[in-house]
Amino acid sequence: MLYLTSAVLGAALCCFAYLGLRARWVDGPLDDYVTARNSQTASTLGLSFLASGMGAWILFAPPEIGAFVGPLALAGYALGSALPFIVLGLYGPKIRRSLPEGRSIAEFAEACYGAGVRRWVTLVSIAYMACFLAAELTAIGAITALLSDVPPALVIIGVALTTLVYTAAGGLRASLATDRWQAWLLLVLLCVVGAWRYGDSPLFPLRLCFLLFPLPVRSA
């Protein structure tokens, strides 16, 4: 079982590395490597947000909050998680119109409030991403320990190195490509779990239609 699980994990990592490297940035301007400007559709970006927001950590934090505090706290947690994306959706177009060649929210902060605020925003962003990566990687290790005998440290190192390789080589395009596949895989797994858990419910076909055929979105 140990070798089989290790082989499956290795194959999955190799598959995502291939998908990321296939979509990599090639011989273009550096700006394309960092931003993939005007090259993605709204559905691709939405799937990327879904994949990044629905990481392995959701198997730990939301259930614990719901079990120990209750549904009201869980609703607040969900709202807090969605609020940054709501704000980004509302103000993103305005930021883009103000800085059409901008690359980060830190540049917008500098344009509005000066270099000091830009340094502060950059520091907060780095700290946030460090916490985010630590939460994701430790959650992956914990899930591996619960479901198999594979050493969690080995899985964490494998995931971190694979992600680093295709992101460093392919830039944002590679990250968005792998996010898209991860999001579709997540939706399929949700459908499978929903079919197993709620297959006898009369509302299940309607829920399944919304998952498989979401409302159309415009290209960005």
C-alpha positions, 0 to 999 in steps of 0.5 A: 500500500505504501508503494502504491500510494507513493506511486499515485502521488508521484504520478499526480505530481508529474502530471501537474508539472507537465501541465504547468510546463506545457503552458509556460511562458516562452520568449515573451516580455517579462510582463507576460511572465508575471501577469499573463496580461489580457490572455485569460478568460473570466472562467479561467480566473474564476477556476483559479480562485476556486482552486486556490480558495478550496485548498486542503486546509478546508478539510480542517478549519471549517469543520472545526469551526462548525463543530466547536462554535456553530453554524453562525461562526461557520457563516462568518468564516465563509463570508470572511473568506469570500469578502476579499474576492467580492472587494476585488470584483468591485474595485478591480476594474477601477484599479486596472483603469487607473494603472493599466500597466500595473502588476500588483496591488502594491503599485496601486497603493504607491500611486495613491498613498506613496512608497511607504504604504507600498512597502507596508502592503508588500510586507503584509502580502509576503507574511500572508502568503507565508502563512497561506503556504504553511497552512496548505503544506501542513494540511497536505501532510496531515491528510497524507498521514491520516489516509496512508503510511507515506511520510508527510514530510516526503509529500510536503517536499514533493508538492513544494518542489513540483510547484516551484519548478513549474511556477519558476519555469512557466510564470503565472500562465503555468500556475493558472493552467494547473489551477484550472485542472485542479478546479475541474477535478475538485468539482468532479470529486464534489459531484461524486461525493454528492452522488454518494451522500445525497443520491436519493434526494429529489433535489440532487439532479438540480444541484448536479446541473448547477455544478456541471453547467455553471452560468456562462461568464464573459471573457476578460 
